[in-house]
Amino acid sequence: MKKILAITFCLTLFGLSNSYSQTVNDVPIKDIDVEYIQIVGTSKMFSTKVTIQIDFGQENKFFKDNTRVKDGEGKPVDFNSMIDALNFLNENGYGFVTAYAFAISNQNVYHYLLKKKEE
């Protein structure tokens, strides 16, 4: 009985830790092993939230959404603003370098370059 409880407890902890990890291209954000990343943010229609995509040099495949941040269940994550996304990536080991924005069809597109922080 104790073994069953111990196994159940371990599986529950493992499941909880995985359910809260964010990934890009099925790689946990903290495990992306590159010097620089670029985040591209676009505002969502009829919303104050932004959608970001992260480019860390991964191969992009047609019809596969492999640049969006996803939660532990594989659902895309939206951010309140670009600063929200920047704070999120700062917590995950990346610091701000530079940013620029431009408009496409009356929609702002934000590009932020970030660098992995020294440990």
ABEGO torsion letter per residue (X at the ends): XAAAAAAAAAAAAAAAAAAABBBBGGBBAAABBBABBBBBBBBBBGBABBBBBBBAGBBBBBGBBAABBBBAAGBBBBBABAAAAAAAAAAAGBBBABBBBBBBGGBBBBBBBBBBBBX
